Amino acid sequence: MNIHLKNGRLIDPVSGKQDSLDMLIVDGMIEKIGRVSATTQLKVIDLAGKVIAPGFLDMHVHLREPGFEYKETIETGLLAAASGGFTALCCMPNTNPTLDEAPIVRHVLERAKSVQNGIVDLYPIAAITRNREGKELSPMMELAHCGVVGFSDDGAPVESAEVMRRAMEYASMLKKPIIQHAEDPSLTKGGVMNEGFVSTSLGMQPIPPVAEVVMVARDLILAEYTGAQYHVAHISTAGAVELLRGAKKKNQDVSAEAAPHHFSLTEESVRSFDTNTKMNPPLRTRQDVEAVKEGLRDGTIEVIATDHAPHSYDDKQVEFMYAPFGIVGLETALGLAIRELLESKVLSLYQLVEKFSTNPRRILHLPPINIAEGEAANLTLFDPDLEWVVDCSQFKSKSRNTPFGTWKLKGKALGIINNGHLYSEGGFGMS
């Protein structure tokens, strides 16, 4: 793989560089940064006006395999990630069997190596508790030794304060983050959407925003007591953002991610009764959306992650109250972020790259991507100005459950380079 990236705009938060440049990549390694002489042995990719960034990492993805392959497989999920511009992702443990034993984790890692020559790196997140039941801790030390990068019962919170305390103590010893689906289940039983005027007018069973706030408050106290690293998954409420901001001011080792649907849509979308507007945490109020955006702007929320949750057509073609929570997100995340955050000047392009690339790697204690001569190429190439219309039929994901079908977005991934290979759907000016 000998590639000449020509006229690219490098945005590299690791080194702080923002330059227009050429890059020569030979056998997966960056051989030269600067003027490159064209030869017939090189594939030339003209990136005029387009961005070269350190490879994006989505730290919150549901690959469904093992157990729910009719929704998604490791192969289709990794291809969706590549299409969306991600060179790495973290898979969540709510599979069947649960990712709570080392042999299951090793199986998932082996499966990932066979997809497109391993171009997308897979970093498993293991369950905090056995079978995600919140009662007995998983074998956290053994799981850490076989390659997991964090612990979460995502899809379900750890309800017991005692169990969460012990999990935090073990995770601290292992230097791994605890990632919490922040929800007090005693407040959300049977709920299907955000509690408020809209849920009342639709007659929908509510999920009160305080359920998230209460759990975040409890966990921040426990994290301070144990000294644990704590990460809030898919944060969605103004109250939780404010709590996190306060903990950061106290220099606690805490962080959070925001999903694109939580800064792009409000609870008003549920009036359509489209089951693709049903997710957990649910779509919130305009005030919550603005608070999430402000959290992204001021650094309280350090990561953009998709919470990619594929479901089959039949799963979602039921009454709203019976439909499963979740939507796919890998292939629309970048376009939504550029439309909702970059165009409105919530984030700069530099900050956007940080939240997709360097920040999640830092939180997960993964090595930073060094874009320098002699280093392996791990790159996301994207056009921040490309306008396109979401066509669900073209998704690489096995599922199509998105509320963003037919949306006009701005900004799209053009390809990725990782582990000695190039993935590109359209060729983008390759000669």
Helices and strands as residue ranges (DSSP letters): E 2-12, E 17-26, E 29-33, E 43-46, E 51-54, E 56-61, H 74-84, E 86-91, H 102-113, G 116-118, E 121-126, G 130-132, H 140-145, E 150-151, H 161-174, E 178-180, G 185-187, E 193-194, H 197-202, E 206-207, H 210-226, E 230-232, H 238-249, E 254-258, H 260-264, G 267-272, G 275-277, H 286-298, E 303-304, H 313-316, G 320-322, H 333-337, I 338-342, H 349-353, I 354-358, H 359-363, E 379-389, G 392-394, E 408-418, E 421-423
